Amino acid sequence: MLRLAGIARAGDLTLVERAFVHESCARETGVQSNERMEFLGDSVLGFVTAEWLYERFGDEPEGMLTLRKAAIVNDGELAATARRLSFASLLRLGAGLRAAGGADNTSVLADAFEAVVAAMFLRYGIEKTRRFLLAEHVEPVAARLRDLVDPKTRLQHYAQENLSATPVYRETNDGTPQHPAFTSVVWAGDRALGTGNGPSKRAAQRAAATDALAGLGKST
């Protein structure tokens, strides 16, 4: 029996079982697919994520919150959580899609995850659904946001919102053609925000942006 946070009794599984029925299976068997549930689950996921980010990052501008939300709710991350929760083994797919490896398809898994969210919301309401989402998806993904959100993009949003300036990077090459070594200094107007080193201009700029964010108290 499938067990998820907030779902503990066998009689509670009807909606959850429907959440795993892909359209390809519905066409072949005549059962109801999970498409409508995906629609609802997407909205519930977006709301819970936006609310959590609004509270967790209270001093960040809208642009950065939007970037964080997009990183959390994108199909790749949803599918990764679905794989971790063994959703692939529960999918009901049409014969052709299953033979083509559809059980590991990113879009199929992401849609199933959203449909499960809808099932939980419909059966148990927003509070239990929120607890499930935060514990199983939102908080674990957010913990990796340093890797998911490029530091240059983060610094650009912060500088434009708070410093009324666009960051400018100035590089020097201190290495050799065989062993390149760049130093980058990022400026906002006449203020140097950070310095970084790397084997390429891009790497040095990322390091400089990271240094700047740390100096501005925006390293998380």
N, C-alpha and C positions, 0 to 999 in steps of 0.2 A: 504494500500500500504506500502510495506517495505521502510523505509527511513534510510539510513546510511550516515555518513559524506561523502559528495561529490556526493551523489546520490539523486537527488531531483525531477526528472521528470519521469512521468510514462513510457515514451518511453525508458528510460535508463535501464529498469529492466530485459530485456531478458537474458543477461549474468548472472545476479544475480539469477534469477529464476533457471537457469540451475545449478548453484552452489549448490542448495539444493536437486538435484536429485541423490539419492543413487543408487548404482549399482543394488540393489535388485528391485527397482522400474523400472529401465531401462530394466531389463530382462523381467519384466511382461508387460510393456507397449510399449516397442520399442523406447522410447525416449532416448536421449543422456544422459549419466551419468556425474557426476562431477569428474571422476577419472583423466582425463587429466588436468583439472583445479587444482586439488590438487597438482599435480606435479609442475606446474608453481608457484602456491601460496606458496608452501613450500620454493622454492628458493627465491622468493621476500621477504617473511617474514624473512628468514635467512639473506639476504643482509641488509635489513633495520635495523634489530636488531644488527647485527655486526657493521654496520656503526655508529649507535647511541652509542653503548658501547665503541667503539674505541675513539669517541670524548668525551664521558662523563667521562670515567675512563682512562685518558691519561697517568697515571703513573703506571698502573697495567700491570703485565706480561701476556703473552699469555695464560698461564694456567688458571689464574683467569678469564680472559675474556671468555674463553671457558666454564668455569663453569657457569658464569652468563648467557651466551647465552643459554646453555642447560636448565637452570632453566626457562627461559622466553619462549622458544619455545616447551617445552614438551607438550604432548597431554593433560595432566591433566589441565594445565593452559589455553591452547587453548579452551578446552571444557568448563572451568569455564567462560571464556569470552563469549563464544557462548551462554551459558545459560543466562548470564546477559543480552545479547542482544536479548533474546527470539528467538534464532534460532531454538530451538526444535519444535516450532509450525509451522515452515515453511518447515521442512524436508518432502520430498516425499520418502516414504519407501515402500518396498514390503509388502504385507499383513502379511506374516509370521514374518518379522523383526519388524513391528510395533506392532503386537500382543505380541511379546516378550520384549517389552519395548525399542526398538531400538532408539526411539526419545531421550532417555536420556543416550544412550551409549557414553562413553567417546571418543572412537575412531571415531564413526560416526560424533559426533559434532566437533571434532578437524579437521576431513577431510573437513567438510562443511565450517569451518572457513577459512581454507587454500584456498578452492575453491572460497569463496567470495573475498579473497584478490586477487586472480588471476582475477576475474571478474572486480574488481576496476582498477587493473593495465591495463588490456586490453582496458577498456573503457575510463579511465581518465588519465593514465600515472602514473609515479612513484611519483610525488610530492603530489598529492591528496591521493594516497595510503599510502605514508609515514605519512601524517598528521593523517589519520584514524588510522593506526597501533600504532603510538606513543600515541595518545590520548586515544584510547580504550583498548590497550593491553600492549604495551612495558613499558610505564612509570608507569602505575598502578602496574604491576607485579614487576618491578624493585624496586619500593618503598618498597616492602616486602622482598627484597633479604637478609636481615639480617637473616630472618627465613628460607629462601630457601637454603642458602649456609652455610654449617656447619663452625663455626669459626675455628675449628681445621684444616679443609681442607684449608681454606683461609690462615691461618697462615703458614701452611706447604709450600704452594706454594710461599708465600712471602719470607719466610726464605731461601728456596732453591734457589730462583732467586736472592735475594738481599744480603743475609748474608752468602751464601755458607755453610749452615748448615741445618740439619734436627732437628726440635724441639724435645726435650726430656722432659717428664713430670715426676716429682718426687712428690709422695704423702705421706702425714702423716694422720693417723686416730686419730682425737682428740675426738671422740665421744665414745659411748657405743654400744653394740650389739642391744640394744633396740632403741637407737637414734644415728645412725651413722652420723659422721660429718667429712668430708675429707677436707684437704687443699692441693692444688696442685700448684706447682711452675713450670713454663715452662722455659726451658733453650735452648739457641742456643750457642753451644760451652761452654764457661765459662761465658756467659752473661745471667742473669736472665731477662726474658722479661715481665713476668706477674705472678700474683698470683690470685687464685680463690678458693672459698669455695662451698661445696655442700654436699648433703646427700649421694652421691655415688662418686666413683672415676671418672666416666664419666662426671657427672655434674660438679665436681670440675675442671676437665680438660677443659671443655667447657668454664667455667667462667674464667679460667686462660688464655685461648686463646683469649677470648674477651678482657680481660684486656691488654694483649700484643698488640693486634691490635689497641686498643685505644691509647696506649703509642707510637705506631709506626705511628699514624696518619692514620690508615687504618680501622676506625670503620664504614665507610659507603661503 
